[in-house]
Amino acid sequence: MDINTLRGIATALALIAFIGVWIWAWSGKRKRAFDEAANLPFADDNIDQNSKGGQHDCQ
């Protein structure tokens, strides 16, 4: 077995791993979790506005 055979095997394994991650990411089971994660930056804006409003009331 020479280095080129090992490189070919490593490339094939990397391709299989990539396809596995791609299938996992696009599966219907993960859609809800990814949708929630996509909305997290917007949820932080609401928290920041509420906390700023609370600080102004104390002064």
Secondary structure per residue as TSV (DSSP state, phi and psi in degrees):
chain	resnum	aa	ss	phi	psi
A	1	M	-	360.0	123.8
A	2	D	-	-104.0	-179.1
A	3	I	H	-65.2	-33.5
A	4	N	H	-67.2	-34.2
A	5	T	H	-66.0	-43.1
A	6	L	H	-63.4	-39.5
A	7	R	H	-64.6	-38.7
A	8	G	H	-65.0	-42.4
A	9	I	H	-64.6	-42.9
A	10	A	H	-63.5	-39.6
A	11	T	H	-65.0	-42.8
A	12	A	H	-63.4	-42.1
A	13	L	H	-65.6	-39.6
A	14	A	H	-64.3	-39.6
A	15	L	H	-64.7	-42.4
A	16	I	H	-63.8	-42.2
A	17	A	H	-64.3	-42.0
A	18	F	H	-61.4	-45.9
A	19	I	H	-64.2	-38.2
A	20	G	H	-62.6	-44.1
A	21	V	H	-66.6	-38.7
A	22	W	H	-62.8	-44.1
A	23	I	H	-65.5	-41.3
A	24	W	H	-61.8	-43.8
A	25	A	H	-68.9	-32.7
A	26	W	T	-95.6	5.3
A	27	S	S	-72.1	151.7
A	28	G	G	-66.3	-24.6
A	29	K	G	-66.7	-27.8
A	30	R	G	-91.8	-7.5
A	31	K	H	-58.4	-46.2
A	32	R	H	-62.3	-43.8
A	33	A	H	-64.5	-41.3
A	34	F	H	-70.3	-35.0
A	35	D	H	-65.2	-41.3
A	36	E	H	-64.4	-41.2
A	37	A	H	-66.3	-34.2
A	38	A	H	-67.3	-27.2
A	39	N	T	-92.5	-2.5
A	40	L	H	-59.4	-41.1
A	41	P	H	-60.5	-32.7
A	42	F	H	-73.9	-32.6
A	43	A	H	-67.6	-35.5
A	44	D	H	-65.5	-35.4
A	45	D	H	-62.6	-40.2
A	46	N	H	-65.9	-38.6
A	47	I	H	-66.6	-42.7
A	48	D	H	-63.1	-41.0
A	49	Q	H	-65.4	-40.6
A	50	N	H	-66.5	-39.7
A	51	S	H	-70.9	-35.0
A	52	K	H	-67.5	-39.2
A	53	G	H	-63.6	-37.6
A	54	G	H	-67.4	-33.7
A	55	Q	H	-69.0	-37.8
A	56	H	H	-69.0	-30.1
A	57	D	H	-70.8	-27.5
A	58	C	H	-76.0	-22.0
A	59	Q	-	-82.0	360.0
